[in-house]
Amino acid sequence: MDAQFDNLFVSVSTDLEAEGSPSSGGNKSADLFVSTSVGDLDLMAAYQNYQAAGSDSVSAWGVGVEYDAGFATFGADYGFMDDTAEVYKLVTAFPIAETTKVALGIKNRDEEAGDDVTGWYANVTYKFPQQKGVSMFAEIGDNDADDTDPGFLVGMQMKF
């Protein structure tokens, strides 16, 4: 269920079982997302609780902020999952031409099991000027984990 109240957006979801539909197998989940804007600053918070059948439930939450400085957008978020990991991300996105935008980001995942992995990415997106709903993108990224290689992707997005 989504609801918009003036400057506040709220989204809540959970598993429901309906007659004649497949069962969730005993898995249960609930999600809550809230966001608002204050001037050029967007604020958001999320919470999730998930319980696999026969297991203990696990909770995760996160907070984020995005600031539009006009010449660039800056974002940061932090998330935590019970007894698993903490994650933070920083990103900036800025136009380099009327049709082209670049995003640069860094992510750190500190796992309770001991691994602390930091990664980065660079993304470029080109929007076709004559086709408003069509864009192409390319991204490259890497991290400092053992036995990993840089990754890349290219793609096209079409909005109808």
C-alpha positions as CSV (number, residue, x, y, z in Angstrom):
1,M,0.0,0.0,0.0
2,D,1.4,3.4,-1.0
3,A,0.1,6.7,0.4
4,Q,1.1,10.3,-0.5
5,F,0.4,13.0,2.2
6,D,1.4,16.5,1.0
7,N,5.2,16.2,1.4
8,L,5.3,12.7,2.9
9,F,5.3,9.4,1.0
10,V,4.7,6.1,2.9
11,S,4.8,2.6,1.5
12,V,3.9,-0.5,3.5
13,S,4.0,-4.1,2.3
14,T,3.6,-7.6,3.7
15,D,2.8,-11.1,2.5
16,L,-0.9,-12.0,2.2
17,E,-2.2,-15.4,1.5
18,A,-5.2,-15.6,-0.8
19,E,-7.5,-18.5,-1.5
20,G,-6.4,-20.3,-4.6
21,S,-2.9,-18.8,-4.7
22,P,0.3,-20.6,-3.9
23,S,1.4,-20.4,-0.3
24,S,4.5,-18.4,0.7
25,G,5.9,-21.6,2.2
26,G,5.8,-20.2,5.7
27,N,8.0,-17.2,4.8
28,K,6.9,-13.9,6.3
29,S,8.0,-10.4,5.5
30,A,7.0,-6.8,6.2
31,D,8.4,-3.6,4.7
32,L,8.0,0.1,5.5
33,F,9.4,3.0,3.5
34,V,9.0,6.7,4.3
35,S,10.4,9.7,2.4
36,T,10.0,13.5,2.4
37,S,11.6,16.6,1.0
38,V,12.8,19.8,2.6
39,G,13.9,22.3,0.0
40,D,16.5,20.6,-2.2
41,L,17.1,17.8,0.4
42,D,15.3,14.5,0.1
43,L,15.2,12.3,3.3
44,M,14.2,8.6,3.4
45,A,14.0,5.7,5.9
46,A,13.2,2.0,5.4
47,Y,12.6,-1.0,7.6
48,Q,12.2,-4.6,6.7
49,N,11.6,-7.7,8.8
50,Y,11.9,-11.1,7.1
51,Q,11.4,-14.6,8.5
52,A,12.1,-17.7,6.5
53,A,10.0,-20.7,7.4
54,G,11.4,-22.4,10.5
55,S,14.1,-19.7,11.1
56,D,14.5,-16.7,13.3
57,S,13.4,-13.3,11.9
58,V,15.9,-10.8,10.6
59,S,15.5,-7.1,10.7
60,A,17.1,-4.5,8.4
61,W,16.8,-0.8,8.3
62,G,18.3,2.1,6.4
63,V,18.4,5.9,6.2
64,G,19.3,8.0,3.2
65,V,19.7,11.6,2.1
66,E,20.0,13.2,-1.3
67,Y,20.9,16.9,-2.0
68,D,20.4,18.6,-5.3
69,A,23.0,21.4,-5.5
70,G,21.9,22.4,-9.0
71,F,25.2,21.5,-10.7
72,A,25.3,18.0,-9.2
73,T,23.3,15.7,-6.9
74,F,24.9,14.2,-3.8
75,G,23.6,11.2,-2.0
76,A,24.4,9.1,1.1
77,D,22.8,6.1,2.8
78,Y,23.5,3.8,5.6
79,G,21.9,0.4,6.3
80,F,22.2,-2.2,9.0
81,M,21.0,-5.9,9.1
82,D,20.9,-7.7,12.4
83,D,24.0,-9.8,13.1
84,T,25.0,-9.6,9.4
85,A,26.4,-6.4,8.1
86,E,26.5,-2.6,8.0
87,V,26.6,-0.8,4.6
88,Y,27.2,2.8,3.7
89,K,27.2,4.3,0.2
90,L,28.1,7.7,-1.2
91,V,27.3,8.9,-4.7
92,T,27.4,12.0,-6.8
93,A,25.8,12.5,-10.2
94,F,26.3,15.4,-12.6
95,P,25.6,16.3,-16.2
96,I,28.5,16.6,-18.6
97,A,26.3,17.5,-21.6
98,E,22.6,18.2,-22.1
99,T,22.1,14.5,-23.0
100,T,24.7,12.9,-20.8
101,K,25.0,12.3,-17.0
102,V,27.9,10.7,-15.0
103,A,27.5,9.1,-11.6
104,L,30.4,8.1,-9.3
105,G,29.9,6.1,-6.2
106,I,31.7,4.3,-3.3
107,K,30.3,1.5,-1.1
108,N,31.5,-0.1,2.0
109,R,30.1,-3.4,3.5
110,D,31.4,-4.3,7.0
111,E,30.3,-7.9,7.7
112,E,29.9,-9.2,11.2
113,A,31.8,-12.3,10.0
114,G,34.9,-10.2,9.6
115,D,35.1,-9.1,6.0
116,D,35.2,-5.4,5.2
117,V,34.8,-4.7,1.5
118,T,35.0,-1.3,-0.2
119,G,34.0,-0.9,-3.8
120,W,33.5,1.9,-6.3
121,Y,31.7,2.4,-9.6
122,A,31.5,4.9,-12.4
123,N,28.4,5.2,-14.6
124,V,27.5,7.2,-17.7
125,T,24.0,7.6,-19.1
126,Y,23.1,9.0,-22.5
127,K,19.5,10.1,-23.1
128,F,18.5,10.2,-26.8
129,P,17.2,13.8,-27.5
130,Q,14.6,12.7,-30.1
131,Q,13.4,9.7,-28.1
132,K,12.5,11.0,-24.6
133,G,12.0,7.5,-23.1
134,V,15.2,5.9,-24.4
135,S,18.6,6.0,-22.8
136,M,21.8,4.0,-22.9
137,F,24.2,3.4,-20.0
138,A,27.5,1.9,-19.2
139,E,29.1,1.2,-15.9
140,I,32.4,-0.2,-14.5
141,G,33.1,-1.0,-10.9
142,D,35.6,-2.9,-8.7
143,N,36.2,-3.7,-5.0
144,D,39.0,-4.7,-2.7
145,A,37.8,-8.2,-2.0
146,D,40.2,-11.1,-2.6
147,D,39.8,-13.0,-5.8
148,T,37.5,-10.5,-7.6
149,D,37.9,-8.8,-10.9
150,P,36.5,-5.5,-12.1
151,G,33.0,-5.7,-13.6
152,F,31.2,-3.8,-16.3
153,L,27.8,-3.6,-17.9
154,V,26.2,-1.8,-20.8
155,G,22.5,-1.5,-21.4
156,M,19.5,0.3,-22.8
157,Q,16.4,1.6,-21.0
158,M,13.1,2.1,-22.8
159,K,10.2,3.7,-20.9
160,F,6.7,3.3,-22.4
